[in-house]
Amino acid sequence: MARAVVITIAILLGAACRAAEPDSAVGPAAGYLAAKAEWERKLALIHAGLARPSAHRILKMMGKERRGQWLDRSEERRPHDLYWLDKEGSWRLHVTYTIDGAVESCEVFRPDFHDLRDRIPEGLYPYLKLIHESPGFRGASFNPVKLIRAVNGLHPIGKDAALKAMSAYLRLSHDPTFSYKYDLGGQRIFLVLRLLFVRKDGDPVMPPVRIGAMWPVRDKEHHDEWPLYPLAVVDDVPFLVASWVGLAGVAQSPAAHIEYAKLDCVLRDGPLVPRGSPMAAAEQLVSSARWKRMCPHAEEAEPVLHQACTAIRHLIEPRQSPEASIFEWNEEFGAARELDVVWDAKMQVFKMSRPPQ
């Protein structure tokens, strides 16, 4: 069993770090290299047979957050831990324990959806990848462009093939080991499906997503003002207007919405084609009467403005660190508002309407 232990923690980390390290160890680079060396030294202390509390203490000393979970493996249940080793989640540490609480194996890896290609039905890989890259219910980091790409990428293959891709992604996400390690979230399907399909009867209100409490809460009296809740679409730019905040009981499976789309929906008439800039769309949304009824406080508009900035992040120079609170993005939004931005349907990205002078 010891041979199954991923063995090469120090080697893998060393190779990864060397690939990204500056050539010179002068100034800030010296501190960077020293921190990486200390990181590797501490991880090397985790080995097969180490008691689980001891492994936790090592990672805690490194300031790493743990996601613990029990995963089924045949007739056995093995506790697993997953740690994000850097702020972007590019490198992760996956630790498996024996039933009595000792380390069974450790693996440092960089998750890549391509690793799962052999588990995906032939011809569906690019469409599952689009679903996987869509933003789901991550309000603070929701990127409208990624949702647009998923919807527009699935639209040309037709209703049956699109639903087949969604079902295949959902099955893949049900494998607990891979779901856990590669962040496969079947809940991404809810939002893609809400924009890709419309009801046959012409009613714009899609069935509610029942995965727990969301905030802000849609006003029952004005239910029809938010037909795609928790999404709102302005000029073909989607925004997540409410985020998942808690769950009591069992969350609804996306399979129910896939079946609903199969029986009662058709594909939207055409792809999403944003008209104008995401900043203008965001401002139109948060200044509307329906928004003010649901969100009377000015600060509640910040997540939507943040999403508009995220959609053109590649066009503006960041004025805040990636970890900055969304309430610190006002300056950046002001700069983004001044840009003359249009949608490039071929590249599926926002771009400047004219090259900078």
KOLVOPA-749963 format. One line per field, with one value per residue (C-alpha): residue number from 0; residue in one letter; y, x, z. Coordinates in Angstrom, 1 decimal, m for minus. Layout:
// residues N
nr <- [NUM, ...]
rest <- [a, ...]
Y <- [Y, ...]
X <- [X, ...]
Z <- [Z, ...]
This chain:
// residues 357
nr <- [0, 1, 2, 3, 4, 5, 6, 7, 8, 9, 10, 11, 12, 13, 14, 15, 16, 17, 18, 19, 20, 21, 22, 23, 24, 25, 26, 27, 28, 29, 30, 31, 32, 33, 34, 35, 36, 37, 38, 39, 40, 41, 42, 43, 44, 45, 46, 47, 48, 49, 50, 51, 52, 53, 54, 55, 56, 57, 58, 59, 60, 61, 62, 63, 64, 65, 66, 67, 68, 69, 70, 71, 72, 73, 74, 75, 76, 77, 78, 79, 80, 81, 82, 83, 84, 85, 86, 87, 88, 89, 90, 91, 92, 93, 94, 95, 96, 97, 98, 99, 100, 101, 102, 103, 104, 105, 106, 107, 108, 109, 110, 111, 112, 113, 114, 115, 116, 117, 118, 119, 120, 121, 122, 123, 124, 125, 126, 127, 128, 129, 130, 131, 132, 133, 134, 135, 136, 137, 138, 139, 140, 141, 142, 143, 144, 145, 146, 147, 148, 149, 150, 151, 152, 153, 154, 155, 156, 157, 158, 159, 160, 161, 162, 163, 164, 165, 166, 167, 168, 169, 170, 171, 172, 173, 174, 175, 176, 177, 178, 179, 180, 181, 182, 183, 184, 185, 186, 187, 188, 189, 190, 191, 192, 193, 194, 195, 196, 197, 198, 199, 200, 201, 202, 203, 204, 205, 206, 207, 208, 209, 210, 211, 212, 213, 214, 215, 216, 217, 218, 219, 220, 221, 222, 223, 224, 225, 226, 227, 228, 229, 230, 231, 232, 233, 234, 235, 236, 237, 238, 239, 240, 241, 242, 243, 244, 245, 246, 247, 248, 249, 250, 251, 252, 253, 254, 255, 256, 257, 258, 259, 260, 261, 262, 263, 264, 265, 266, 267, 268, 269, 270, 271, 272, 273, 274, 275, 276, 277, 278, 279, 280, 281, 282, 283, 284, 285, 286, 287, 288, 289, 290, 291, 292, 293, 294, 295, 296, 297, 298, 299, 300, 301, 302, 303, 304, 305, 306, 307, 308, 309, 310, 311, 312, 313, 314, 315, 316, 317, 318, 319, 320, 321, 322, 323, 324, 325, 326, 327, 328, 329, 330, 331, 332, 333, 334, 335, 336, 337, 338, 339, 340, 341, 342, 343, 344, 345, 346, 347, 348, 349, 350, 351, 352, 353, 354, 355, 356]
rest <- [m, a, r, a, v, v, i, t, i, a, i, l, l, g, a, a, c, r, a, a, e, p, d, s, a, v, g, p, a, a, g, y, l, a, a, k, a, e, w, e, r, k, l, a, l, i, h, a, g, l, a, r, p, s, a, h, r, i, l, k, m, m, g, k, e, r, r, g, q, w, l, d, r, s, e, e, r, r, p, h, d, l, y, w, l, d, k, e, g, s, w, r, l, h, v, t, y, t, i, d, g, a, v, e, s, c, e, v, f, r, p, d, f, h, d, l, r, d, r, i, p, e, g, l, y, p, y, l, k, l, i, h, e, s, p, g, f, r, g, a, s, f, n, p, v, k, l, i, r, a, v, n, g, l, h, p, i, g, k, d, a, a, l, k, a, m, s, a, y, l, r, l, s, h, d, p, t, f, s, y, k, y, d, l, g, g, q, r, i, f, l, v, l, r, l, l, f, v, r, k, d, g, d, p, v, m, p, p, v, r, i, g, a, m, w, p, v, r, d, k, e, h, h, d, e, w, p, l, y, p, l, a, v, v, d, d, v, p, f, l, v, a, s, w, v, g, l, a, g, v, a, q, s, p, a, a, h, i, e, y, a, k, l, d, c, v, l, r, d, g, p, l, v, p, r, g, s, p, m, a, a, a, e, q, l, v, s, s, a, r, w, k, r, m, c, p, h, a, e, e, a, e, p, v, l, h, q, a, c, t, a, i, r, h, l, i, e, p, r, q, s, p, e, a, s, i, f, e, w, n, e, e, f, g, a, a, r, e, l, d, v, v, w, d, a, k, m, q, v, f, k, m, s, r, p, p, q]
Y <- [0.0, 2.2, 2.0, 3.5, 6.5, 9.3, 9.1, 12.0, 14.9, 16.7, 15.9, 17.0, 20.2, 20.9, 20.4, 22.6, 25.3, 25.3, 25.7, 28.8, 30.3, 33.3, 32.6, 34.9, 34.6, 38.3, 40.5, 39.4, 36.2, 35.1, 35.3, 33.4, 30.6, 30.4, 30.1, 27.3, 25.4, 25.6, 24.5, 21.4, 20.6, 20.6, 18.5, 16.0, 15.3, 13.7, 10.0, 6.7, 5.6, 9.2, 9.7, 11.8, 14.5, 14.9, 15.4, 18.0, 19.9, 20.0, 21.5, 23.8, 25.2, 26.0, 27.9, 25.5, 25.1, 21.6, 20.1, 16.8, 14.2, 10.5, 8.8, 5.4, 2.9, m0.5, m1.8, 0.3, 3.9, 5.9, 9.4, 11.9, 15.4, 17.9, 21.1, 23.9, 24.5, 27.9, 30.8, 30.0, 26.3, 25.4, 22.8, 20.6, 18.0, 15.0, 12.8, 9.4, 7.8, 4.2, 3.5, 3.8, 7.3, 6.9, 8.3, 5.8, 7.9, 11.5, 13.1, 16.5, 17.4, 20.1, 19.4, 19.3, 18.3, 16.7, 14.0, 12.7, 12.4, 8.6, 8.6, 10.7, 9.3, 9.7, 13.1, 14.7, 15.9, 19.5, 20.0, 18.6, 20.8, 23.9, 22.8, 22.3, 25.7, 27.5, 29.4, 27.8, 29.5, 31.2, 34.7, 36.4, 34.9, 34.5, 35.2, 36.0, 35.2, 31.6, 31.0, 32.6, 30.3, 27.2, 28.1, 29.1, 26.1, 23.7, 25.4, 24.2, 20.5, 20.5, 19.7, 15.9, 16.1, 19.0, 17.1, 14.0, 16.1, 17.4, 13.9, 12.7, 15.5, 14.8, 11.1, 12.0, 14.3, 11.5, 9.6, 10.9, 10.6, 12.5, 15.0, 15.9, 16.2, 17.9, 20.1, 18.5, 20.3, 19.0, 22.2, 24.0, 22.4, 24.4, 27.7, 26.5, 24.8, 27.9, 29.9, 27.2, 26.2, 28.0, 26.5, 25.2, 27.0, 30.4, 31.1, 32.8, 31.6, 28.5, 26.1, 27.1, 25.7, 24.0, 23.6, 25.5, 29.1, 32.0, 35.6, 38.0, 36.3, 36.8, 38.7, 36.3, 39.2, 40.0, 36.5, 37.0, 39.8, 37.2, 34.4, 32.9, 33.5, 33.3, 34.6, 37.9, 38.5, 42.1, 42.6, 39.0, 39.4, 37.0, 38.0, 35.9, 38.1, 35.6, 33.3, 30.0, 30.6, 27.4, 24.0, 22.2, 18.7, 17.2, 19.5, 19.0, 17.0, 18.6, 15.4, 16.7, 19.8, 17.8, 15.7, 18.8, 20.3, 17.1, 17.0, 20.6, 22.8, 23.7, 25.3, 29.1, 30.6, 31.5, 32.0, 34.7, 37.8, 40.6, 44.0, 46.6, 46.4, 44.3, 47.5, 49.1, 46.0, 45.8, 49.4, 49.0, 46.0, 47.6, 50.8, 49.0, 49.1, 45.3, 45.4, 48.1, 46.1, 43.0, 44.8, 48.1, 48.7, 50.3, 47.9, 44.9, 46.0, 45.4, 41.7, 42.4, 45.3, 42.9, 40.4, 43.0, 43.8, 40.1, 39.7, 42.2, 41.4, 40.8, 44.4, 46.4, 46.6, 45.4, 48.1, 45.7, 42.4, 39.3, 38.7, 42.2, 42.4, 43.0, 46.2, 47.5, 47.4, 50.8, 52.3, 49.5, 49.6, 53.3, 52.6, 49.7, 51.9, 54.2, 51.4, 51.1, 47.3, 45.1, 41.4, 39.3, 36.5, 34.5, 34.5, 34.5, 37.3, 41.0, 43.2, 46.9, 48.3, 49.9, 49.3, 51.6, 54.6]
X <- [0.0, 2.9, 3.9, 0.5, 1.4, 2.2, 5.6, 6.6, 5.2, 8.5, 9.4, 6.1, 6.1, 9.7, 9.1, 5.9, 7.6, 10.7, 8.5, 6.9, 9.9, 11.9, 15.4, 16.8, 16.6, 17.1, 14.8, 11.1, 12.0, 14.2, 11.3, 9.1, 11.6, 12.1, 8.4, 8.1, 11.0, 9.3, 6.0, 7.7, 9.5, 6.3, 4.4, 7.2, 6.3, 3.0, 3.5, 1.7, 0.9, 0.9, m2.0, m4.8, m4.7, m0.9, m1.6, m4.2, m1.7, 0.9, m1.5, m3.0, 0.5, 0.7, m2.6, m4.4, m8.1, m9.4, m12.5, m13.1, m15.5, m16.3, m16.3, m17.8, m15.4, m17.1, m18.1, m15.6, m15.8, m12.6, m12.3, m10.7, m9.3, m8.8, m6.6, m6.1, m2.3, m2.4, m4.8, m6.0, m6.6, m4.1, m2.4, m4.3, m3.3, m5.6, m5.2, m6.9, m7.0, m7.5, m10.7, m8.7, m7.5, m4.0, m2.7, m3.2, m2.1, m1.2, m1.4, m0.4, m2.0, m3.2, m6.8, m7.4, m10.8, m8.9, m7.8, m11.4, m11.7, m11.6, m14.7, m16.7, m18.8, m17.3, m18.0, m19.3, m16.0, m16.1, m19.7, m19.1, m16.1, m18.2, m20.7, m17.8, m16.3, m19.7, m19.8, m22.6, m23.9, m20.6, m21.9, m18.6, m16.7, m19.7, m18.5, m21.4, m19.1, m18.5, m22.2, m22.8, m20.1, m21.7, m25.2, m23.9, m21.6, m24.5, m27.1, m25.8, m25.9, m29.6, m32.0, m31.4, m27.6, m27.5, m29.6, m27.4, m24.3, m26.0, m26.9, m23.4, m21.9, m24.3, m23.4, m19.7, m20.3, m21.9, m18.6, m17.6, m13.8, m13.6, m16.4, m14.5, m11.0, m12.0, m14.8, m17.5, m20.7, m23.9, m25.6, m23.9, m26.6, m29.4, m28.2, m27.1, m30.4, m32.4, m30.8, m30.5, m34.2, m37.6, m41.0, m43.1, m46.2, m44.5, m44.6, m41.2, m41.1, m38.9, m39.5, m37.7, m34.3, m34.8, m31.3, m31.7, m32.1, m31.0, m30.5, m31.9, m35.3, m37.6, m40.7, m43.7, m45.9, m43.7, m42.8, m43.1, m40.5, m37.8, m38.7, m35.2, m34.4, m31.7, m30.6, m31.5, m30.7, m30.3, m29.4, m28.4, m26.0, m26.8, m26.2, m26.6, m28.8, m29.1, m26.6, m27.1, m26.7, m27.8, m29.5, m32.0, m32.8, m31.8, m31.1, m33.1, m31.2, m30.6, m32.0, m35.5, m34.8, m33.2, m36.4, m38.6, m36.6, m37.0, m40.8, m41.8, m39.1, m37.5, m34.2, m34.1, m34.4, m30.7, m27.5, m27.0, m25.6, m24.9, m25.9, m23.5, m21.3, m21.9, m21.4, m24.4, m26.4, m25.5, m26.4, m29.7, m30.6, m29.7, m31.5, m34.7, m37.9, m37.9, m34.4, m35.2, m38.2, m36.1, m32.9, m33.7, m30.1, m27.5, m24.7, m26.8, m25.9, m22.2, m22.2, m23.8, m21.4, m18.6, m19.9, m19.8, m16.2, m15.4, m16.8, m14.2, m11.4, m9.0, m9.6, m8.9, m5.9, m6.8, m6.8, m7.5, m6.0, m7.9, m8.8, m10.3, m13.8, m16.5, m17.3, m13.9, m14.5, m16.1, m12.9, m12.5, m16.1, m15.7, m12.8, m14.6, m17.6, m15.5, m14.5, m16.3, m16.9, m18.7, m19.4, m17.3, m19.6, m16.8, m14.5, m17.2, m15.7, m16.1, m13.6, m12.8, m14.8, m11.7, m8.0, m6.6, m4.7]
Z <- [0.0, 0.7, m2.9, m3.8, m1.8, m4.1, m3.5, m5.6, m3.6, m3.3, m6.9, m8.4, m6.4, m7.2, m11.0, m10.9, m8.9, m11.1, m14.2, m12.8, m10.9, m12.1, m13.2, m10.6, m6.9, m6.3, m4.4, m4.4, m6.2, m3.3, m0.9, m3.4, m3.7, 0.1, 0.6, m1.9, m0.4, 3.0, 1.5, 0.0, 3.2, 5.2, 2.7, 2.7, 6.3, 5.2, 4.5, 4.6, 8.1, 9.6, 11.9, 10.5, 13.2, 12.6, 8.9, 9.7, 12.0, 9.3, 6.8, 9.4, 10.1, 6.4, 6.6, 4.2, 4.3, 4.3, 2.6, 4.3, 2.9, 3.1, m0.3, m1.1, m2.6, m3.3, 0.1, 1.9, 3.0, 3.1, 4.5, 2.1, 2.5, m0.3, 0.1, m2.3, m2.1, m3.8, m3.9, m7.4, m6.8, m9.5, m7.3, m4.9, m2.3, m2.1, 1.0, 1.5, 4.9, 6.1, 8.1, 11.3, 10.5, 9.2, 5.9, 3.1, 0.1, m0.8, m4.3, m5.4, m8.7, m11.0, m11.9, m15.7, m17.1, m20.0, m17.5, m17.6, m21.4, m21.4, m19.1, m21.5, m24.4, m27.8, m29.4, m26.2, m24.6, m25.9, m24.8, m21.3, m21.1, m21.9, m19.1, m16.7, m17.4, m16.9, m13.6, m11.7, m8.6, m7.6, m7.1, m6.3, m9.3, m11.7, m15.2, m17.7, m20.7, m19.5, m19.3, m22.7, m24.2, m22.7, m24.0, m27.5, m27.7, m27.0, m29.2, m32.6, m31.7, m31.2, m28.3, m28.1, m28.2, m25.7, m23.2, m23.8, m23.0, m19.8, m18.7, m19.4, m17.3, m14.5, m14.5, m14.4, m11.5, m9.5, m9.3, m5.9, m6.3, m9.5, m8.6, m5.5, m7.0, m10.3, m8.9, m11.1, m10.2, m11.6, m10.4, m13.3, m15.5, m13.9, m15.2, m18.7, m19.2, m18.1, m20.9, m23.6, m23.5, m23.5, m22.7, m25.5, m24.1, m24.5, m20.7, m19.9, m16.3, m15.9, m13.0, m9.7, m8.8, m5.5, m4.1, m0.9, 0.3, m2.0, m1.3, m2.2, m2.2, m5.2, m4.3, m4.6, m5.5, m8.5, m9.4, m13.1, m13.1, m12.6, m15.0, m14.9, m11.2, m9.9, m13.4, m15.1, m18.7, m20.0, m23.7, m23.8, m20.9, m18.1, m14.4, m11.3, m9.1, m6.2, m4.6, m2.8, 0.9, 2.6, 2.3, 4.6, 3.3, 0.0, m3.0, m6.2, m8.9, m12.2, m13.7, m13.0, m15.1, m17.8, m18.0, m17.9, m20.8, m22.7, m22.4, m22.2, m23.8, m27.1, m27.8, m27.8, m31.2, m31.5, m29.6, m27.1, m28.8, m26.2, m27.4, m26.0, m23.0, m19.9, m17.8, m19.5, m19.1, m15.4, m14.7, m16.6, m14.3, m11.0, m11.8, m12.8, m10.7, m10.4, m8.9, m6.4, m5.2, m4.6, m3.5, m1.9, m0.5, m2.7, m1.8, m3.0, m6.6, m6.1, m7.0, m10.4, m11.1, m10.2, m12.7, m15.4, m14.7, m14.7, m18.2, m19.5, m17.1, m19.9, m21.2, m18.1, m15.9, m12.4, m9.8, m6.9, m5.9, m7.0, m3.3, m3.0, m1.6, m4.2, m2.4, m3.4, m7.1, m7.6, m9.1, m11.6, m12.6, m13.3, m15.6, m17.3, m18.0, m20.1, m22.5, m25.8, m25.7, m28.2, m28.5, m30.8, m31.9, m33.6, m30.7, m28.0, m26.1, m25.4, m27.2, m27.8, m30.7, m32.1, m31.3, m28.7, m30.1]
